[in-house]
Amino acid sequence: MIKKTKCGLIAGAVMAMSAQAASAEITVGYFLEWPMPFLAAKASGAYDEALGMKVNWVSFETGTAMSAAMASGDVQLSVSQGVPPFVVAASGGQDIQVVDVAVSYSENDGCVVHADLEIDKDSAGELAGKKVAVPLGTAAHYGFLRQMNHFGIDVASLQVVDMAPPEGAAALSQKAVDFACGYGGGLSRMKEYGNVLLTGDEKEELGILVFDVTSAPAAFVAENGDIVSGFLAVTAAANEEWNTNPTDEMLGVIAEQSGLDLDGAKAAISTMKFPGLDEQLSEKWLGGNAQSYMKGVADVFVEAGSIDSALDSYVDAVNTGPLSSAAGGS
């Protein structure tokens, strides 16, 4: 009886959502050169079918640009926004919320020193006074600050240039900068010209976590919780399919959608982890740890002078309601 009632409620919600969405559409932001399972669902039209509406997709190069697009109302959901750019926006007063953990990665984000300098983690002190390309306000920026702090390098002694990862890779190849920090395809190209300062495992040992979230304007989540939940359910199904049965066919679609060749996509996605719904809702992630982590990121940015102030707490910057609904209906 309870199960039947629950099913009836879900069916009713879906019908209401379908009626509401009949003539509506949403726009979702994502990254090219960032291969993730959701891209297979994007290609198959699974999101449109599940939501009963047209889902428009627009690509970005940085999470800060995603924040701006959500602030202007041009984008309703952003997939795989880095935690640091999310924190920068939230700390600045933008009312946005984390609705899921999109991907966890440590090896796919880092700083690369030009090979000619022959500087590694054991001689990192020699980076003082050097020129570095960093996409400011992103996960790579946060990782850069934490790594410099670990090595005892005063960031004020460096010439920091704000560059998206592809631009940073080009600058590194031309020796226009001494080292560069980035992620995705940009980082892969950086590695062609230099050496990674710290590996993913080495960063995790220092407590430098790297993960992205799906984010949305708080008002959109409040008014369209069923749409957000439906979107997250499709994403979770794609993640589950990849986690349990990663086929060459699925990889091929993901590669094509991300704009990478097959080898590039395979190399990048092999360093990514896609936590399931229950894991995302656990204390390790959105059950408490993510909120504390965001506070830590904000405090580091304040100390570095990157933002004026941090929120007292980032608990309200996370909304697990839609994710819980997706988990309950799965």
VENWO-V170180 format. One record per backbone hydrogen bond with DSSP energy under -0.5 kcal/mol. CO is the residue of the C=O (numbers start at 0). NH is the residue of the N-H. E is the energy in kcal/mol with one decimal. If there is no record, write none. Layout:
co-><CO;CO>
nh-><NH;NH>
e-><E;E>
This chain:
co-><0;1;2;3;4;5;6;7;8;9;10;11;12;13;14;15;16;17;18;20;23;25;26;26;27;28;29;30;32;35;36;36;37;38;39;40;40;40;41;44;45;46;47;47;53;53;55;57;59;61;62;63;64;65;66;67;68;68;68;75;76;77;77;80;81;82;83;84;85;86;87;88;89;93;94;96;97;99;99;102;103;105;107;109;110;111;112;113;113;114;119;120;122;123;124;126;129;130;130;131;131;132;133;133;134;134;137;138;139;140;141;142;143;144;145;146;147;148;151;152;153;154;157;158;158;160;160;163;163;164;165;166;167;168;169;170;170;171;177;178;179;181;182;182;183;184;185;186;188;189;189;192;194;198;199;200;201;202;202;203;206;209;210;211;211;212;212;213;213;214;215;216;217;218;219;223;224;225;226;227;228;229;230;231;232;233;234;235;236;237;238;239;240;244;246;247;248;249;250;251;252;253;254;254;255;257;260;261;262;263;264;265;267;268;270;272;272;275;276;278;279;281;281;282;284;284;287;288;289;290;291;292;293;294;295;296;297;298;299;300;300;300;301;313;314;316;317;319;320;321;322;323;324;325;326>
nh-><4;5;6;7;8;9;10;11;12;13;14;15;16;17;18;19;20;21;21;23;53;55;75;76;57;78;59;33;184;38;39;40;41;42;43;44;45;46;44;48;49;50;51;52;25;55;27;29;31;65;66;67;68;69;70;71;72;73;74;216;28;80;214;212;85;86;87;88;89;90;91;93;92;95;217;215;318;101;213;211;272;108;183;181;196;179;194;116;117;117;122;123;125;126;127;129;158;177;178;133;160;180;135;162;137;140;141;142;143;144;145;146;147;148;149;150;152;151;153;154;156;157;159;131;160;133;162;166;167;168;169;170;171;172;173;175;176;174;113;132;111;109;185;186;187;188;189;190;191;192;193;114;112;202;203;204;205;205;207;206;208;104;82;101;102;80;214;98;99;77;96;220;221;222;223;227;228;229;230;231;232;233;234;235;236;237;238;239;240;241;242;243;244;246;250;251;252;253;254;255;256;257;258;259;258;32;264;265;266;267;268;269;270;271;105;103;274;279;280;281;285;284;286;288;287;289;291;292;293;294;295;296;297;298;299;300;301;302;303;304;305;306;304;316;317;97;319;323;324;325;326;327;328;329;329>
e-><-2.4;-2.6;-2.6;-2.3;-2.3;-2.5;-2.8;-2.5;-2.4;-2.6;-2.5;-2.5;-2.6;-2.7;-2.3;-2.4;-2.4;-0.8;-0.5;-1.7;-1.1;-3.2;-2.6;-1.4;-2.4;-3.0;-2.3;-0.6;-0.9;-1.7;-1.9;-0.9;-2.3;-2.2;-1.7;-0.9;-1.8;-0.7;-0.6;-2.2;-2.5;-2.5;-1.6;-1.1;-1.9;-0.6;-3.2;-1.7;-0.6;-1.1;-2.1;-1.9;-2.0;-2.3;-2.3;-1.8;-0.6;-1.5;-1.5;-0.5;-2.9;-0.6;-2.2;-2.9;-1.7;-3.0;-2.6;-2.0;-2.8;-2.9;-1.3;-2.4;-1.3;-1.7;-2.8;-1.9;-2.7;-0.8;-1.9;-2.6;-2.4;-0.8;-1.3;-2.5;-2.9;-2.3;-2.4;-1.7;-0.6;-1.1;-1.5;-0.5;-2.2;-2.4;-1.4;-2.4;-2.4;-2.3;-1.6;-0.5;-3.1;-2.8;-1.3;-1.1;-1.1;-0.6;-2.1;-2.6;-2.3;-2.4;-2.5;-2.4;-2.6;-2.2;-2.2;-2.2;-2.8;-0.9;-0.5;-0.6;-2.0;-1.7;-0.9;-2.5;-0.5;-2.8;-0.7;-0.7;-2.5;-2.5;-1.7;-2.4;-2.3;-2.2;-1.5;-2.8;-0.9;-1.1;-2.7;-1.9;-3.4;-2.3;-0.9;-1.0;-2.0;-2.0;-2.0;-2.0;-1.1;-2.0;-0.6;-2.5;-2.8;-2.1;-2.4;-1.9;-0.8;-0.7;-2.7;-1.5;-1.2;-2.9;-1.2;-1.3;-1.2;-2.6;-0.6;-3.2;-1.1;-2.6;-2.9;-2.0;-2.5;-2.0;-1.9;-2.4;-2.6;-2.2;-2.3;-2.5;-2.0;-1.7;-2.1;-2.6;-2.0;-2.1;-2.4;-2.5;-2.1;-2.1;-2.9;-2.1;-2.5;-1.3;-2.2;-2.3;-1.7;-2.5;-2.9;-2.2;-2.6;-1.8;-1.1;-1.9;-0.5;-3.9;-2.5;-2.4;-2.3;-2.1;-2.8;-1.3;-1.4;-1.4;-0.6;-2.9;-0.6;-2.5;-1.8;-1.1;-2.5;-1.3;-2.7;-2.0;-1.3;-3.0;-1.7;-2.6;-2.4;-1.6;-1.9;-2.4;-2.5;-2.3;-2.0;-2.2;-2.3;-2.3;-1.9;-0.6;-2.5;-1.0;-1.0;-0.8;-1.4;-3.1;-0.5;-2.9;-2.2;-2.2;-2.3;-2.3;-1.7;-0.6;-0.6>
